Amino acid sequence: MIRVVVIDDEEMIRSAIVALLALEEDLEVVGEAGNGAEGLDVVRAGTPDVVLLDLEMPPTDGIEVATQVPAPARSILMTRHARPGVLRRAMAAGIAGFVPKSSPVSALAQVIREVAAGKRYVDSEVAAAALDAEACPLTDRELDALRLTRRHASVAEIAATLHLAEGTVRNYLSSAMAKTDTSSRHEAAAHAYEHGWI
């Protein structure tokens, strides 16, 4: 049996996935959770082979959670927003599968089997779009500052979180605004999010 944990903040979708996966003879759902922190506790207790993660689960996202999933469990990211930049972030974080939520459950079950067998899976349309997508021009620190901006953090809060001076944070944000041709840090954060960079 392939042991699976499902982590998704939308209860109706999570329940449906759990119920449908239970119909597969070789898959066993050993836990579920509605957010990343709770999900990591369930993963540690359930020792799954595969963890299904929703991309958007406030206050963190599925990619951040995946970086904390203990080996040998492998992660599959499910998302409605299959933006190429998100795919690049996911692959860099070591996520083994990338599946749009529009996929049929039979396809999801097969991806789970492939990932449990040590393979990687990326939806073909998302992979093709990623090849054509604009590369991210922002540095890691600029992305960190925009990620926190998107969570409504003030400049002072960003500086404290990143252990930087407020002036340094303002410089990163100003640079990000110039590179994204936007007029505010919030617009720059929205631009980066829409491109899947954060």
Secondary structure, 3 states (H helix, E strand, C coil): CEEEEEECCCHHHHHHHHHHHCCCCCEEEEEEECCHHHHHHHHHHHCCCEEEEECEECCEEHHHHHCCCCCCCEEEEEECCCCHHHHHHHHHCCCCEEEECCCCHHHHHHHHHHHHCCCCEECHHHHHHHHHCCCCCCCHHHHHHHHHHHCCCCHHHHHHHHCCCHHHHHHHHHHHHHHHCCCCHHHHHHHHHHCCCC
